Amino acid sequence: MAKRILIIEDEEDIVEMTRMRLESCGFQVEAALAGNLGLEKAITFKPDLILLDIIMPDIDGWEVCRRLRAHPATKETPVIILTAAQSTQLEKNVKEVGANQVVLKPFNDADLIDIIKKFF
């Protein structure tokens, strides 16, 4: 059975590019273009892994990750943060919210696939 990946990202071009690459590698992919929608889909889709953007228009990825970790259905689901926002606090924030890894945008598709495969 194909591993299920949820992409929570507000930039449609990044979603579609990433979806195509992941599906070509055999993953089943769903996407949400906002944090609140992502939280809902995380419960209904039951992903094996979540790719999560930080900067989104409704609630940011940090808060989404906190809520994912607080929910029984998603508390153990691996979360990879995808962000272009580099800061000295980035690694600290990733640990504080309970994310498993961070990948900086723009990212290389092959590198992202290699990182994802480490969780399966």
C-alpha positions as CSV (number, residue, x, y, z in Angstrom):
1,M,0.0,0.0,0.0
2,A,1.3,3.4,-0.9
3,K,2.5,5.7,1.8
4,R,0.3,8.7,2.3
5,I,1.7,12.3,2.3
6,L,-0.1,15.5,3.2
7,I,1.2,18.7,1.8
8,I,0.1,21.8,3.8
9,E,1.3,24.7,1.6
10,D,-0.4,27.9,0.3
11,E,1.7,28.2,-2.9
12,E,-0.2,26.2,-5.5
13,D,2.8,25.9,-7.8
14,I,4.9,24.3,-5.0
15,V,2.1,22.0,-4.1
16,E,1.6,20.8,-7.7
17,M,5.3,20.4,-8.4
18,T,5.8,18.5,-5.2
19,R,2.7,16.4,-5.7
20,M,3.8,15.3,-9.2
21,R,7.2,14.3,-8.0
22,L,5.9,12.4,-5.0
23,E,3.2,10.6,-7.0
24,S,5.8,9.6,-9.6
25,C,7.7,7.9,-6.7
26,G,4.5,5.9,-5.7
27,F,3.2,8.1,-2.8
28,Q,-0.4,8.9,-2.4
29,V,-0.7,12.7,-2.0
30,E,-3.3,15.1,-0.7
31,A,-2.8,18.8,-0.3
32,A,-4.3,21.7,1.7
33,L,-3.7,25.3,0.8
34,A,-4.2,26.7,4.3
35,G,-3.3,25.7,7.8
36,N,-6.9,25.1,9.0
37,L,-7.7,23.0,6.0
38,G,-4.5,21.1,6.6
39,L,-5.5,20.3,10.2
40,E,-8.8,18.9,9.0
41,K,-7.2,16.8,6.2
42,A,-4.6,15.5,8.7
43,I,-7.5,13.9,10.6
44,T,-9.5,12.6,7.7
45,F,-6.7,11.6,5.3
46,K,-4.5,10.0,8.0
47,P,-1.2,10.7,6.3
48,D,2.0,8.8,7.1
49,L,4.0,12.0,6.8
50,I,3.2,15.7,6.6
51,L,5.1,18.4,4.6
52,L,4.3,21.7,6.3
53,D,5.0,25.3,5.1
54,I,5.5,27.9,7.8
55,I,4.2,31.2,6.3
56,M,0.5,30.8,5.4
57,P,-2.3,33.3,5.4
58,D,-4.6,31.9,8.1
59,I,-2.5,30.2,10.8
60,D,1.2,29.7,10.5
61,G,2.9,26.3,10.3
62,W,4.3,26.6,13.8
63,E,0.8,26.7,15.2
64,V,-0.3,23.9,12.8
65,C,2.5,21.7,14.1
66,R,1.6,22.4,17.7
67,R,-2.0,21.4,17.1
68,L,-0.9,18.3,15.1
69,R,1.3,17.2,18.1
70,A,-1.6,17.8,20.5
71,H,-4.1,15.7,18.6
72,P,-4.1,11.9,19.3
73,A,-4.5,11.0,15.6
74,T,-1.4,13.0,14.5
75,K,0.9,13.3,17.5
76,E,3.3,10.7,16.1
77,T,3.0,11.6,12.4
78,P,6.4,12.8,11.1
79,V,6.3,16.5,10.1
80,I,8.9,18.0,7.7
81,I,8.9,21.8,7.8
82,L,9.4,23.4,4.3
83,T,10.3,27.0,4.6
84,A,12.2,29.8,2.8
85,A,12.3,31.8,6.1
86,Q,15.8,31.3,7.4
87,S,16.5,32.6,10.9
88,T,18.8,31.9,13.8
89,Q,15.8,30.6,15.7
90,L,14.7,28.1,13.0
91,E,16.2,25.0,14.5
92,K,15.0,26.0,18.0
93,N,11.5,26.6,16.7
94,V,11.4,23.2,14.9
95,K,12.3,21.5,18.1
96,E,9.9,23.5,20.2
97,V,6.9,22.6,18.0
98,G,7.9,18.9,17.7
99,A,8.7,18.8,14.0
100,N,11.0,16.1,12.8
101,Q,13.1,18.0,10.2
102,V,13.3,21.2,8.3
103,V,14.0,21.6,4.5
104,L,14.8,25.0,3.1
105,K,13.1,26.3,0.0
106,P,14.0,26.2,-2.8
107,F,14.7,22.5,-2.4
108,N,15.9,19.8,-4.8
109,D,13.2,17.3,-5.4
110,A,15.5,14.3,-5.3
111,D,16.9,15.5,-1.9
112,L,13.4,15.9,-0.5
113,I,12.5,12.4,-1.6
114,D,15.6,11.0,0.1
115,I,14.6,12.8,3.3
116,I,11.0,11.5,3.1
117,K,12.2,7.9,2.5
118,K,14.2,8.0,5.8
119,F,10.9,8.1,7.7
120,F,9.5,4.9,6.1
